[in-house]
Amino acid sequence: MNGQNRSDIYPGLEVDIILKKDQRSGKLTRGIVQTLLTSSAYHSRGIKVRLEDGQVGRVAFIVDSE
């Protein structure tokens, strides 16, 4: 599942994000969502989130969808 819809993402969810510095390479970083930073319901490049370890990026894939 991709991370373009805000309704699919919530705190505690395991996701793969693309950090700003990794946008060119497309390198993914896995973590647990702490906070949603994008307020709109949809974003074409992915919803921006802050992970529990403090890193910020856009959701590329949702790993853990219960």
Buried (B, 14 or more C-beta within 10 A) or exposed (E): EEBBBBEBBEEEBBBBBBBEEEEEEEEBBEBBBBEBEBEEEEBEEBBBBBBEEEBBBBBBBBBEEE
